[in-house]
């Protein structure tokens, strides 16, 4: 099945049967051939699903799994930076990165479901949505956050604050 998406990528999904030397039986291999402006990007997945369409297996079953979450954890939060010599220090670092992951995941699933940012990677959310200059003051009864006059995301932050604004 050949398809061209809105970004101009050309994709071809197909499948074939293959048996490696150590396998008892042949398996189905789903293949995605994609050409982007950066060049060819072939991918394949070995599966035991026999009746589903190759595009469904690749896009919904395979890509819908934990790979995106792992990518967010590793690349968006730099959780692979465990360069300390002590195991305990690296373990604590990973614990802090995991806590940050839970906070960002909660922000995306609870605070951003009706926005275009619901499918954004964590590093994009951090760079474009969380790194904001603001003045914070604490009068006697509440915390006041003042954004710049030309802040383009004021409505988004007001929606995140909900009843607290």
Secondary structure, DSSP 8 states (H G I E B T S, - for coil): -EEE-TTS-EEEEEEEEE--TT-SS-EEEEEEEEEETTEE--EEEEE---SS-HHHIIIIIITTSTHHHHHIIIIIT-TT----SSHHHHHHHHHHHHHHHHHHHHIIIIISTTSTTTT--HHHHIIIII---EEEEE-SS-EEEEE-TT-TTHHHHHHHHGGG-
